[in-house]
Amino acid sequence: MNMIRVQLGERSYPITLGTGILPALPGLAARLGIPRQIAVVTDTRVAALHVRRLSALLRKEGCEVLEIVIARGERQKSLACANRIITRLLESHYSRRSALFAFGGGVVGDVTGFVAATFRRGIPLVQVPTTLLAQVESSIGGKTAVNHPLSKNAIGAYHQPSLVFSDTEFLATLPKREIISGVGEILKYGMLDRGIFAYLDRHIAAILAGDPSALREIILRCNRVKAKLIQDDEREERAGGGRAVLNLGHTVGHALEDLSRYRLRHGEAVVLGLRWELRLALAAGLTDKADGALFDDLLGRVPYHPSIGFIPRDRLVERLVALGASGGFVVPRKIGKVIVARDIPPSLIRSVSRAFRP
C-alpha cells in the first residue's frame, strides 16, 4: 500500500493507493477522526457491484451508514441531484458531525464533494474512487462542482477531502470505455512529466489492456505529480502555470463534451482535446517538433477514433475561437513543459479546427 500526503496545512490529507485494500478503509478513517455517522453516495452500477461490501465493513467498525444511490451519467452533476442528496441527509437527521463518502467515478465524486462543501456549511468528505479517471485525477485536489445549463462546472467550491482511498481492485470490473476515459487523463500527465511519458511509451498497451501492475504504477506516478501541483497552487491562482497546467486538453475537451450533450465522456473528450490542441500548437509553432512527433505517436496508439459528425462543427469552431480569446489554450512547449497560449490567431484556430479528424 502506497501513501502520498497532500501538504496543505490544516487541510492536509493522505492519498492511499493499493490493491485489495478496502478492508483497511474503516480503521484508517477512524484514526483520522472522520465521523462515524456516514452517508455513502454512489451510483446504480457501483451500488450493484460493491456498496454492500463497503457498508458492511463500515458497520463492522461501529459506523452508522446511510446509502444514497443516484443514477449514472453527467446529468447527475446538477443542483437538483445535490438537493436530493441533501434531502436524504436531512430526513435521516445527519448533521455537521457526519461525513460523506463519495463511492464511484468522477460524477459521484464531484456532486458528493459539492454537497459536502455546502451541507451545514461543510462536512468531512472521503473520496473512494472506483474508476481509472477518478483514481488518477478527479478524486484529488478539492475541486467540487455541478453543471449549469450554460456551462460545465459553473457552480462549485474548493473542499479538500479528508482522505482519498483508491483500491485498484475496483478497476477489474470496468468496461473498456471507462479504461479509455481514464487514459485520457493519464496521457495529459505524460505531457506534463518526462518520467511518466517514458513509462507510458513502454507500457501504454498494458495499461489499455487493464494490467493491474501497470495501472497501479501509472496511477501512483500521476498522483505524485498532482499532489505537488495542488500543494504549490491549491486554488489555481498562479497566472500562466501552477495548477492551471492540468487543463491541458480540456479547453477543447470541455467544448466537445458540452456540444455532444455528454455523449462523449469526459476522458474521451480529453483524448480528442489533447490531439486537437497538439495540432493547434504545432501549427502555431509553439511545440518542439521532435517532442510533438513523439507525443503524437503516443496519442495515436490509443484506439479511440470516434465519429464526431453529430457535433455541429461551425458551432464548435466558434466556441473554440471565443475560448482562445478569453482564457487561451494550455498547450505543450515540449514534453515536461506546457504553457498557456492566449495569442493564437483566430484564423489559425478556425483552419486547424475545421481540418481536425479524430
C-alpha positions as CSV (number, residue, x, y, z in Angstrom):
1,M,0.0,0.0,0.0
2,N,1.3,3.4,-1.0
3,M,0.6,6.7,0.7
4,I,1.1,10.2,-0.6
5,R,0.4,13.2,1.6
6,V,-1.0,16.4,0.2
7,Q,0.5,19.1,2.3
8,L,-2.0,21.9,2.8
9,G,-1.5,22.8,6.5
10,E,-4.7,22.1,8.4
11,R,-6.3,20.8,5.2
12,S,-3.6,18.2,4.6
13,Y,-4.7,14.7,3.8
14,P,-3.4,11.3,2.6
15,I,-3.9,9.6,-0.7
16,T,-3.8,5.9,-0.1
17,L,-3.3,3.5,-3.1
18,G,-3.2,-0.2,-3.3
19,T,-4.9,-3.4,-4.5
20,G,-7.4,-5.3,-2.3
21,I,-7.1,-2.7,0.5
22,L,-10.7,-1.9,1.0
23,P,-10.9,-3.7,4.4
24,A,-8.3,-1.2,5.8
25,L,-10.6,1.8,5.0
26,P,-12.8,1.9,8.1
27,G,-9.8,1.7,10.5
28,L,-7.9,4.4,8.6
29,A,-10.9,6.7,8.6
30,A,-11.3,6.2,12.4
31,R,-7.6,7.0,13.0
32,L,-8.1,10.2,11.0
33,G,-11.0,11.2,13.2
34,I,-13.6,11.0,10.5
35,P,-17.2,11.0,12.0
36,R,-18.8,7.6,12.3
37,Q,-22.2,8.8,11.0
38,I,-21.5,8.2,7.3
39,A,-23.6,8.7,4.2
40,V,-22.2,6.7,1.3
41,V,-23.2,8.3,-2.1
42,T,-22.8,6.0,-5.1
43,D,-24.4,5.3,-8.5
44,T,-26.5,2.4,-9.6
45,R,-23.7,0.4,-11.2
46,V,-21.3,0.7,-8.2
47,A,-24.2,0.1,-5.9
48,A,-25.0,-3.2,-7.6
49,L,-21.4,-4.4,-7.6
50,H,-19.7,-3.1,-4.4
51,V,-21.7,-0.9,-2.0
52,R,-22.9,-3.8,0.3
53,R,-19.4,-4.8,1.0
54,L,-18.3,-1.2,1.8
55,S,-21.3,-0.7,4.1
56,A,-20.7,-4.0,5.9
57,L,-17.1,-3.0,6.6
58,L,-18.1,0.3,8.0
59,R,-20.8,-1.1,10.1
60,K,-18.4,-3.7,11.5
61,E,-16.3,-0.8,12.7
62,G,-19.3,0.6,14.5
63,C,-20.4,3.2,11.9
64,E,-23.9,4.3,11.2
65,V,-24.3,4.1,7.4
66,L,-26.8,5.6,5.1
67,E,-26.6,4.5,1.4
68,I,-27.7,7.1,-1.2
69,V,-27.8,5.8,-4.8
70,I,-28.0,8.2,-7.7
71,A,-28.4,7.5,-11.4
72,R,-25.4,7.3,-13.7
73,G,-24.1,9.9,-16.0
74,E,-23.0,13.6,-16.3
75,R,-26.6,14.8,-15.9
76,Q,-26.4,13.9,-12.2
77,K,-24.0,16.8,-11.8
78,S,-26.8,19.2,-11.1
79,L,-28.3,21.3,-8.3
80,A,-31.4,19.0,-8.5
81,C,-29.3,15.9,-7.7
82,A,-27.4,17.7,-5.0
83,N,-30.7,18.8,-3.5
84,R,-32.0,15.2,-3.5
85,I,-28.9,14.0,-1.6
86,I,-29.3,16.9,0.9
87,T,-32.9,15.9,1.4
88,R,-31.9,12.4,2.3
89,L,-29.4,13.7,4.8
90,L,-31.9,15.9,6.5
91,E,-34.6,13.3,6.6
92,S,-32.1,10.9,8.2
93,H,-31.0,13.5,10.8
94,Y,-27.5,13.9,9.5
95,S,-25.6,16.9,10.9
96,R,-22.3,18.8,10.9
97,R,-20.9,15.8,12.8
98,S,-21.5,13.5,9.9
99,A,-19.3,12.6,6.9
100,L,-19.9,11.8,3.2
101,F,-18.1,9.0,1.3
102,A,-18.1,9.5,-2.5
103,F,-18.0,5.9,-3.8
104,G,-17.8,5.9,-7.5
105,G,-16.4,7.7,-10.5
106,G,-15.9,11.4,-11.3
107,V,-19.6,12.4,-11.4
108,V,-20.2,10.8,-8.0
109,G,-17.1,12.5,-6.6
110,D,-18.0,15.9,-7.9
111,V,-21.6,16.0,-6.8
112,T,-20.9,14.4,-3.4
113,G,-18.0,16.8,-2.9
114,F,-20.3,19.7,-3.7
115,V,-22.8,18.5,-1.1
116,A,-20.0,18.0,1.4
117,A,-18.8,21.6,0.8
118,T,-22.3,23.1,1.3
119,F,-24.3,20.9,3.7
120,R,-24.3,22.6,7.1
121,R,-21.5,24.9,5.7
122,G,-19.2,21.9,5.1
123,I,-18.7,18.4,6.5
124,P,-15.8,15.9,6.1
125,L,-15.5,14.1,2.7
126,V,-13.8,10.8,1.9
127,Q,-13.2,10.1,-1.7
128,V,-13.3,6.3,-2.6
129,P,-12.9,6.4,-6.4
130,T,-13.8,3.3,-8.4
131,T,-12.9,4.3,-11.9
132,L,-9.5,4.9,-13.5
133,L,-10.3,8.5,-14.3
134,A,-11.3,9.2,-10.7
135,Q,-8.3,7.4,-9.2
136,V,-5.9,9.3,-11.5
137,E,-7.5,12.7,-11.4
138,S,-10.9,13.8,-10.2
139,S,-10.8,12.5,-6.6
140,I,-7.8,14.6,-5.7
141,G,-7.5,18.3,-5.3
142,G,-10.7,19.6,-3.7
143,K,-12.5,20.9,-6.8
144,T,-16.2,20.1,-6.4
145,A,-18.9,21.3,-8.8
146,V,-22.2,20.8,-10.5
147,N,-23.1,21.9,-14.0
148,H,-25.3,24.8,-15.2
149,P,-27.3,24.6,-18.4
150,L,-25.0,27.3,-19.8
151,S,-21.7,25.9,-18.5
152,K,-20.0,22.8,-17.2
153,N,-18.7,23.0,-13.6
154,A,-20.2,26.5,-13.2
155,I,-21.4,26.1,-9.6
156,G,-18.8,24.7,-7.1
157,A,-16.4,25.2,-4.3
158,Y,-12.9,24.1,-3.2
159,H,-13.4,21.5,-0.5
160,Q,-10.5,19.2,0.2
161,P,-11.2,15.6,1.2
162,S,-10.1,14.3,4.5
163,L,-8.9,11.1,2.7
164,V,-8.6,9.7,-0.8
165,F,-8.7,5.9,-0.7
166,S,-8.0,4.2,-4.1
167,D,-8.3,0.4,-4.3
168,T,-7.3,-0.6,-7.8
169,E,-9.2,-3.9,-7.4
170,F,-12.3,-2.0,-8.5
171,L,-10.8,-1.3,-11.9
172,A,-11.1,-5.0,-12.8
173,T,-14.9,-4.5,-13.3
174,L,-14.6,-1.5,-15.5
175,P,-15.8,-1.7,-19.1
176,K,-13.3,-0.9,-21.9
177,R,-14.8,2.5,-22.4
178,E,-14.0,3.5,-18.8
179,I,-10.4,2.5,-19.3
180,I,-10.1,4.7,-22.4
181,S,-11.7,7.6,-20.5
182,G,-9.1,7.2,-17.7
183,V,-6.3,7.0,-20.2
184,G,-7.3,10.4,-21.5
185,E,-6.3,12.0,-18.2
186,I,-3.2,9.8,-17.9
187,L,-2.0,11.0,-21.3
188,K,-2.2,14.5,-20.1
189,Y,0.3,13.7,-17.3
190,G,2.6,12.1,-19.9
191,M,3.0,15.6,-21.5
192,L,3.5,17.2,-18.1
193,D,6.2,14.8,-16.9
194,R,9.0,13.2,-18.8
195,G,9.2,10.2,-16.5
196,I,5.5,9.5,-16.9
197,F,5.9,9.9,-20.7
198,A,8.7,7.3,-20.7
199,Y,6.7,4.9,-18.7
200,L,3.7,5.3,-21.0
201,D,5.8,4.9,-24.1
202,R,6.8,1.4,-22.7
203,H,3.6,0.4,-21.1
204,I,0.6,2.0,-22.9
205,A,-0.5,-1.3,-24.3
206,A,-0.5,-2.9,-20.8
207,I,-2.4,0.0,-19.4
208,L,-5.1,-0.2,-22.1
209,A,-5.4,-3.9,-21.5
210,G,-6.1,-3.3,-17.8
211,D,-2.9,-4.9,-16.5
212,P,-3.1,-4.4,-12.7
213,S,0.6,-3.8,-12.1
214,A,0.8,-1.2,-14.9
215,L,-2.4,0.6,-13.7
216,R,-1.2,0.8,-10.1
217,E,2.2,2.2,-11.1
218,I,0.8,4.8,-13.5
219,I,-1.9,6.0,-11.0
220,L,0.8,6.4,-8.4
221,R,3.0,8.4,-10.7
222,C,0.2,10.7,-11.7
223,N,-1.0,11.2,-8.1
224,R,2.5,12.3,-7.1
225,V,2.5,15.0,-9.8
226,K,-0.9,16.2,-9.0
227,A,-0.3,16.3,-5.2
228,K,2.7,18.6,-5.8
229,L,0.7,20.9,-8.1
230,I,-2.1,21.2,-5.5
231,Q,0.4,22.0,-2.8
232,D,2.0,24.7,-4.9
233,D,-1.2,26.3,-6.2
234,E,-4.3,24.9,-4.4
235,R,-6.8,27.3,-5.9
236,E,-5.4,27.8,-9.4
237,E,-4.2,31.3,-8.7
238,R,-0.8,31.3,-10.4
239,A,-1.1,33.1,-13.7
240,G,0.3,31.1,-16.6
241,G,1.2,28.0,-14.7
242,G,0.7,26.2,-11.4
243,R,-2.4,24.0,-11.2
244,A,-3.7,25.5,-14.5
245,V,-1.4,23.2,-16.4
246,L,-3.9,20.4,-15.5
247,N,-6.2,22.0,-18.1
248,L,-4.1,20.6,-20.9
249,G,-6.5,19.0,-23.4
250,H,-9.5,20.4,-21.5
251,T,-10.3,23.6,-23.4
252,V,-11.2,21.6,-26.5
253,G,-12.3,18.6,-24.4
254,H,-14.9,20.5,-22.4
255,A,-16.3,22.1,-25.6
256,L,-16.6,18.7,-27.2
257,E,-18.2,17.2,-24.1
258,D,-20.8,20.0,-23.9
259,L,-21.7,20.2,-27.6
260,S,-22.0,16.4,-27.7
261,R,-24.6,16.7,-24.9
262,Y,-22.3,14.4,-22.9
263,R,-22.5,11.5,-25.5
264,L,-18.7,11.9,-25.2
265,R,-17.5,11.1,-21.7
266,H,-15.1,13.4,-20.0
267,G,-11.9,11.4,-20.6
268,E,-12.9,10.5,-24.1
269,A,-13.3,14.2,-24.9
270,V,-9.9,14.8,-23.3
271,V,-8.2,12.3,-25.6
272,L,-9.6,14.2,-28.6
273,G,-8.8,17.5,-26.9
274,L,-5.1,16.5,-26.5
275,R,-4.9,15.5,-30.2
276,W,-6.6,18.7,-31.3
277,E,-4.6,21.1,-29.1
278,L,-1.3,19.4,-30.0
279,R,-2.1,20.0,-33.7
280,L,-3.0,23.6,-32.9
281,A,0.2,24.1,-31.0
282,L,2.3,22.6,-33.8
283,A,0.6,24.8,-36.4
284,A,1.3,27.8,-34.3
285,G,4.9,26.9,-33.9
286,L,4.6,26.6,-30.1
287,T,5.6,23.0,-29.7
288,D,9.0,21.5,-30.3
289,K,8.6,19.4,-33.4
290,A,10.6,16.4,-32.2
291,D,8.7,16.1,-28.9
292,G,5.4,16.9,-30.7
293,A,6.0,13.9,-33.0
294,L,6.7,11.7,-30.0
295,F,3.6,12.7,-28.3
296,D,1.5,12.4,-31.5
297,D,2.8,8.9,-31.8
298,L,1.7,8.0,-28.3
299,L,-1.7,9.5,-28.8
300,G,-2.1,7.5,-32.0
301,R,-1.5,4.3,-30.1
302,V,-4.8,4.8,-28.2
303,P,-7.5,3.0,-30.1
304,Y,-10.1,5.8,-29.9
305,H,-11.2,7.4,-33.1
306,P,-15.0,8.2,-32.8
307,S,-17.1,9.8,-35.3
308,I,-18.0,13.3,-34.1
309,G,-20.0,14.3,-37.2
310,F,-23.1,14.7,-35.0
311,I,-21.4,17.8,-33.3
312,P,-22.1,21.0,-35.2
313,R,-18.6,21.8,-36.5
314,D,-19.3,25.5,-37.1
315,R,-20.6,26.0,-33.5
316,L,-17.6,24.1,-32.1
317,V,-15.1,26.2,-34.1
318,E,-16.6,29.5,-33.0
319,R,-16.7,28.2,-29.4
320,L,-13.0,27.5,-29.6
321,V,-12.3,30.9,-31.1
322,A,-14.1,32.5,-28.2
323,L,-12.3,30.4,-25.7
324,G,-8.9,31.2,-27.3
325,A,-9.7,34.9,-27.0
326,S,-10.8,34.6,-23.3
327,G,-8.7,32.1,-21.4
328,G,-6.5,30.7,-24.1
329,F,-5.3,27.1,-24.5
330,V,-2.9,25.1,-22.3
331,V,-0.5,23.7,-24.9
332,P,2.7,21.7,-24.8
333,R,6.0,23.5,-25.4
334,K,7.9,20.2,-25.1
335,I,7.5,17.0,-23.1
336,G,7.6,18.2,-19.4
337,K,6.8,21.8,-20.2
338,V,3.4,23.4,-21.1
339,I,2.3,27.0,-21.4
340,V,-0.9,29.0,-21.5
341,A,-1.2,30.4,-25.1
342,R,-3.5,33.4,-25.3
343,D,-2.4,34.8,-28.6
344,I,-3.2,32.1,-31.2
345,P,-4.8,33.9,-34.2
346,P,-8.5,33.1,-34.6
347,S,-7.8,32.3,-38.3
348,L,-5.4,29.5,-37.2
349,I,-7.8,28.2,-34.7
350,R,-10.5,28.0,-37.4
351,S,-8.3,26.3,-40.0
352,V,-6.9,23.7,-37.6
353,S,-10.4,23.0,-36.1
354,R,-12.1,22.7,-39.4
355,A,-9.5,20.2,-40.6
356,F,-9.3,18.1,-37.5
357,R,-10.4,14.5,-37.7
358,P,-10.2,12.1,-34.7
